[in-house]
Every structure is written in C-alpha cells, then in structure tokens.
Amino acid sequence: MVFLTRRATFSASHFYWNPAWPAEKNEQVFGRCSNRNGHGHNYTLEVTVAGEPDPVTGFVVDLKWLKAAIEREVLNDFDHRHLNLEVPEFAISDSGATIPTTENIAIAVWKRLEPAVKAAGGARLSCVRVYETPEIFAEFRGQP
C-alpha cells in the first residue's frame, strides 16, 4: 500500500458562533474568534490517497487529476471566501450551524472529495489534513 499526498493552499475567513447560545456565551467560549466580522487564515490542505501503483503508469492516482479534483471540489468554493457566509456546510440558520473550526473544515473537505476519489477507482481517500497555522492542524481519516 502506497500513500500519496497532494498539498494545496487557500485563504479564507470565518468566525465561531453557535446560534443556540446567547452572544455572551459565544464570546465566553470562543473569545475573539466570535467576532461576527470574522478573521482569516492562510490554510494548507493535504489530501492523502492510498492504493497500489498501477503496473503500467506507476501511479496510485494521476497527480494532475488529484489537483483538478481538489480545485473543483474544494478550492473553488473555499478559497478567498468567508466560510460562514459563502460555504453551504457552514451556513448559520435557525436550525443551527456547523462551526468552521479546523476540525469541521477537514470533515467537510473529506465529504466533498471522497465521492470523486471513489469514482476515479484504483485508490481510496486515506486522510485529509488542514493546517490553520503551521502549529495547528486537524486530520480526518473518515468514519470508523
């Protein structure tokens, strides 16, 4: 089994807010990150696929295809966006919200990429890692 990783970067803004809580509790729990104007990060995304190299090409997956899939499924919607306001997975509604933490961003990226990787055949999505800063990252490896 070979693990192949492709790295990409994107810039986005977000804020942390639980609509079920009053403003005071959001401010207490999330601090400055609860500012509804948001703040931004230059994220680094790492997508790892696993599989056996093709005997003819030597590829687990074609890296040009993987780059295009990441751009199509993730970067086109996340890069230079306000995640709470422009990305459906993180929209705040009366029924709640998925807060765009690094952890939840990794899960959202997985959910967007897994169908494309499955459809391509030959490899499986193994890991999605999202760096919020060089020191902070979340890693998602799918559901057990």
C-alpha positions as CSV (number, residue, x, y, z in Angstrom):
1,M,0.0,0.0,0.0
2,V,1.4,3.4,-1.0
3,F,0.2,6.7,0.5
4,L,0.4,9.7,-1.9
5,T,-0.2,13.2,-0.6
6,R,-1.0,16.4,-2.5
7,R,-0.8,19.8,-0.8
8,A,-2.8,22.9,-1.7
9,T,-3.3,26.3,0.0
10,F,-6.3,28.5,0.3
11,S,-7.2,31.7,2.1
12,A,-10.5,32.1,3.9
13,S,-12.1,33.9,6.7
14,H,-14.5,32.6,9.4
15,F,-15.9,33.2,12.8
16,Y,-17.0,30.8,15.6
17,W,-20.6,31.2,16.6
18,N,-23.2,28.8,18.0
19,P,-26.7,30.2,17.1
20,A,-28.3,28.3,20.0
21,W,-26.3,30.3,22.5
22,P,-26.6,34.0,23.6
23,A,-23.9,36.4,22.5
24,E,-22.4,36.4,25.9
25,K,-21.8,32.6,25.9
26,N,-20.4,32.7,22.4
27,E,-18.0,35.4,23.5
28,Q,-17.1,33.5,26.6
29,V,-16.4,30.2,24.8
30,F,-14.9,31.5,21.5
31,G,-13.3,34.8,22.6
32,R,-12.1,37.0,19.8
33,C,-13.0,34.3,17.3
34,S,-16.7,35.0,17.9
35,N,-16.4,38.4,16.3
36,R,-19.0,38.3,13.6
37,N,-16.9,40.3,11.2
38,G,-14.6,37.2,11.1
39,H,-10.9,36.8,10.8
40,G,-8.8,35.0,8.2
41,H,-6.2,32.3,7.7
42,N,-3.9,31.0,5.0
43,Y,-4.8,27.3,5.2
44,T,-2.7,24.4,4.0
45,L,-4.6,21.4,2.9
46,E,-3.1,17.9,2.5
47,V,-5.0,15.2,0.8
48,T,-3.7,11.7,1.0
49,V,-4.9,8.8,-1.1
50,A,-3.9,5.2,-0.6
51,G,-3.6,2.3,-3.1
52,E,-1.3,0.2,-5.2
53,P,0.7,1.7,-8.0
54,D,-0.7,0.9,-11.4
55,P,1.6,-1.6,-13.1
56,V,1.7,0.4,-16.3
57,T,1.9,4.1,-15.1
58,G,3.3,3.6,-11.7
59,F,0.7,6.0,-10.3
60,V,-1.6,5.4,-7.3
61,V,-3.6,8.3,-8.9
62,D,-2.6,10.7,-11.6
63,L,-1.5,13.8,-9.7
64,K,-2.9,16.1,-12.4
65,W,-6.3,14.5,-11.8
66,L,-6.0,14.8,-8.0
67,K,-5.0,18.5,-8.3
68,A,-8.0,19.2,-10.5
69,A,-10.3,17.3,-8.1
70,I,-9.1,19.3,-5.1
71,E,-9.6,22.6,-7.1
72,R,-13.0,21.6,-8.3
73,E,-14.4,20.1,-5.2
74,V,-12.8,22.3,-2.5
75,L,-10.7,25.3,-3.6
76,N,-13.2,26.8,-6.0
77,D,-15.7,27.1,-3.1
78,F,-13.3,27.7,-0.1
79,D,-10.5,30.0,-1.5
80,H,-11.0,33.7,-0.7
81,R,-14.4,33.1,0.8
82,H,-16.0,33.8,4.1
83,L,-16.7,30.3,5.2
84,N,-19.8,31.1,7.4
85,L,-21.4,33.2,4.7
86,E,-20.4,31.6,1.4
87,V,-19.9,27.8,2.0
88,P,-23.1,25.8,2.5
89,E,-21.6,23.4,5.0
90,F,-21.0,26.3,7.5
91,A,-24.1,28.5,6.9
92,I,-25.8,29.7,10.0
93,S,-29.5,29.0,10.0
94,D,-32.4,28.9,12.5
95,S,-31.8,25.1,12.8
96,G,-28.1,25.6,13.8
97,A,-24.7,25.7,12.2
98,T,-21.6,23.7,11.7
99,I,-18.9,25.9,13.1
100,P,-16.0,26.2,10.7
101,T,-13.3,25.0,13.0
102,T,-10.2,23.4,11.6
103,E,-11.7,20.0,12.6
104,N,-15.0,20.7,10.8
105,I,-13.2,22.0,7.7
106,A,-11.3,18.8,7.5
107,I,-14.5,16.8,7.7
108,A,-16.2,18.9,5.0
109,V,-13.2,18.5,2.7
110,W,-13.4,14.7,3.1
111,K,-17.1,14.7,2.3
112,R,-16.5,16.7,-0.8
113,L,-13.5,14.6,-2.1
114,E,-14.4,11.1,-1.1
115,P,-17.0,10.6,-3.9
116,A,-14.6,11.8,-6.5
117,V,-11.8,9.6,-5.4
118,K,-14.2,6.6,-5.2
119,A,-15.5,7.3,-8.7
120,A,-12.0,7.5,-10.1
121,G,-11.2,4.0,-8.9
122,G,-7.9,2.5,-8.0
123,A,-7.3,4.4,-4.8
124,R,-9.1,5.4,-1.7
125,L,-9.1,8.6,0.3
126,S,-6.9,8.0,3.3
127,C,-6.5,11.3,5.1
128,V,-7.4,15.0,4.9
129,R,-5.2,17.3,7.0
130,V,-6.0,21.0,7.3
131,Y,-3.4,23.4,8.8
132,E,-4.9,26.6,10.2
133,T,-1.4,27.7,11.2
134,P,2.0,26.0,10.9
135,E,1.5,24.9,14.5
136,I,-2.2,23.9,14.4
137,F,-3.8,21.2,12.2
138,A,-6.7,18.8,12.2
139,E,-6.6,15.4,10.5
140,F,-9.6,13.4,9.4
141,R,-9.4,9.8,8.3
142,G,-13.1,9.0,7.7
143,Q,-15.6,7.3,9.8
144,P,-14.6,4.1,11.6
